[in-house]
Amino acid sequence: MGNEPITFRIKTLTPLWTGGTDGKMDRIHETGIIGSIRWWYEVIARGLGYYVCDPTSDNRCKLSGKEKDSTERISKLCPACYLFGTTGWKRMFNLPLTIDGKQPVRGNEPFSQATTNIINKNWLSKVFEKNLDDMDFFGSLELRVLPRCDRNQIEKQLKAVLSIMSNFGSLGAKPQFGYGLFELSDDKEETKESLRIINRFLKENCFVKKSDDKKGFSLNNYWKIETEVGKSLPPANLEYLGKKGKDVYIPMSFDVRYMLRKEYLGKCGSKRATAEIFGGTKGDKWASKVFVSSFYKEDQKNEKYMLRIWGFTARAVSQIVREAIERDYETNNDAEFFSFGEMLSEVTQIDS
């Protein structure tokens, strides 16, 4: 029984993207799944007050091989590198995936995005044909984890981080284009308990301690707005879609992001400040700090669509976002707002 995989069953709410050749989602890639889980684990650990390295930098954790014992090795690793691996240290688990052929998830349903914005139309029409088949990766799938050691602790840590991701983020790449929202089909941990499980694990191990440079994403400035869309979404009867099932297309998250970017620029009056929040494409590119889901249904039988927007910014940004969403999508002021502030304080105090 100890050699059996740990299984997490997932239902996707929007299509899954994990990268592929030529910019296409050719199959579900292990690296894309693991990379996003690691990213969120880093975000959680920082929010709980622990140092996490940048795995892409020269200052990332690494072992020389000359360490005397496991205690010395762990003392040179941050929590994320301990679980997910780094130079001189193997990842604590494997996530094997079949490499032959595509791997469309079960229960596929037609799902894609269209745009009613003339600026976004040119962008989408160029990439649409190339990514038409990406919608195969929509439905239900299983993540089968093979732990290398300490099965119980690995299962607890992964279940905790996946539970938080399912409520507050996404799985895989390209969340800025609406991909990766999901539900855990099995019983998931409550958010506070998930934080406590991770926090206790971090306290019990003597991971490397350094001052954080404050540049990484953290739950400390996370917020989420999630709401049911009040008005009907516009039909996607656009010429560039041709005859490829126009009746199953919905407006894309790119449209919402474009609207929010304009709204924020109008409020602050600074293109530089707006790019700092919503991402930049000139020179050295940098990622957006605000993420927008596709319009989705928690149950395909529902008539109403949901929308999730989350970010890692000052509270003032979330207020501008909330007002714009309530106005443009008739949410009747019922948009749910969430931040981790009080919960993080409670968790760290309880387990101190």
Buried (B, 14 or more C-beta within 10 A) or exposed (E): EEEEBBEBEBBBBBBBBBBBEEEBBBBBBBEBBBBBBBBBBBBBBBBBEBBBBBBEEEEBBBBEEEBEEEEEBBBBBBBBBBBBBBEBBEBBBBBEBEEEEEBBBEEBEEBBBBBBBEEBBEBBBEEBEEBEEBBBBBBBBEBBBBBEEEBEBBBBBBBBBBBBBBBBBBBBBBBBBBBBBBBBBEEBBEBBEBBBBBBEBBBEEEBBEEEEEEEBBBBBBBBBBBBBBEEEBEEBEBEBBEEEEBEEBBBBBBBBBBBBBEBBBEBBEEEEEBBBBBBBEEEEEEEBBBBBBBBBBBEEEEEEBBBBBBBBBEEEBBBBBBBBBBEBBBBEEEBEBBBBBEBBEEBBEEEE
